[in-house]
């Protein structure tokens, strides 16, 4: 029994020292290596007296436990957001994760999940500490044998490192934990440097000082809608699991637009985020700055950098509103974005059920927009920013299109929600989750284009795009960060202004269509539609 416990302790330590930070890399070959940290740790413990040795063993075990937890966070973040965990910036995301769990699993399920996670963290810390103590004590009791084994293993590590020996992939001589600690330290330093550099960058703005009468002169009199479709990424159009349905919807809706007198052009934008953190994509698109982390977001929204929506407001020629069904509490960023009024989930009058994370169907949000703003008489044209959320993970249940005159207060969706699929039956099935993701994009596109066809006018201009790609289990571990973007207008002269962009005709961009960084759109759009950069 004693040797079994010792063996398991040693295996646990080696697992922690060798574990990768992304799920696809968990292969047998990764663990058939020699971790140099184990050799060095054994050598240090040999030379220490009893009390310092115990203290060092406890500290080493706890540290290894913390590193293991951080590695597990890396695995999760790579799976969902396509990047590792940032120990400086990402703690704030746990609050969003808890809210997401509450929305998808209910309050009881969310509390249970949080308790389970905290218990797992505690178990990892305790087990890792006990494992190091166990191995340390056994080495001390069997000093001669342990010293010989340490010498042999250390010699083997040096030999393998010198010869560059490998097992199909990574080298046998491993220094995974040392390299990972170095990487984390470098990332922390880079994050702190980035904070200062970005604060200076955010103060520079080619159009920041442009007077309102010199902004967007070629769109005067137009009702402009800027709509973000949640998780509408390139994979929706090009992945074989979703492409057929999504492409058919885009083709059908393009025909409907053409029949109604509209034209469209489309291209690709590379989002600043992936798999989630939609607000980073929204702020990048609207501010013309690369907002790829929470610190940059806080910096820019606390300042006065001109946003695309803010440019419309500065002109004085538009009423500017936001429709934010995903916002469930006060949202002070509305002032930064230059919105005269923001309708969040509490102000849209919805009396129906939530569809998992999404507080209401996209069709209802657009219907409420028509009732509250677009359908009313105004003395100014309308500029609106609309966030469509029905395509947010876990993609179950998905609403269905209904006649617009039946939407009402949303209570009609009770039966549709109950008849939908359970998130747990979809989200963890690799085939089903892709299928349902594709259906959710189809629903969002149908809602938006049907709205434009039904309620739009000769002065309607629609800009719509995805905020980011879906998470890696849907888009793939090597997916790009590209999202489709389209401009739709009834007045053909609006699209004539962007003829030199090289975009594809219609609302489905060709594979070869231009790909721009998302932060470049603001200036291109402002320039195309008559804006003059401020004189320096």
Secondary structure as UniProt FT lines:
FT   HELIX           2..18
FT   HELIX           23..25
FT   HELIX           28..31
FT   STRAND          34..35
FT   HELIX           36..47
FT   HELIX           50..81
FT   TURN            87..89
FT   HELIX           90..92
FT   HELIX           93..141
FT   HELIX           143..163
FT   STRAND          173..174
FT   HELIX           176..202
FT   TURN            206..209
FT   HELIX           212..214
FT   HELIX           217..219
FT   TURN            220..221
FT   STRAND          223..229
FT   TURN            230..231
FT   HELIX           234..238
FT   TURN            240..242
FT   HELIX           243..259
FT   TURN            260..261
FT   STRAND          263..270
FT   HELIX           278..287
FT   HELIX           294..301
FT   HELIX           308..315
FT   STRAND          318..324
FT   TURN            325..326
FT   HELIX           333..336
FT   TURN            337..338
FT   STRAND          341..344
FT   TURN            345..346
FT   TURN            356..357
FT   HELIX           362..369
FT   HELIX           370..374
FT   STRAND          381..388
FT   TURN            390..391
FT   TURN            393..394
FT   HELIX           404..406
FT   TURN            408..409
FT   TURN            411..412
FT   HELIX           413..419
FT   HELIX           423..427
FT   HELIX           430..455
FT   TURN            458..459
FT   STRAND          460..466
FT   HELIX           472..475
FT   TURN            477..478
FT   STRAND          482..489
FT   HELIX           492..496
FT   TURN            497..498
FT   HELIX           499..501
FT   STRAND          504..505
FT   TURN            511..512
FT   STRAND          515..517
FT   HELIX           518..520
FT   HELIX           521..528
FT   TURN            529..530
//
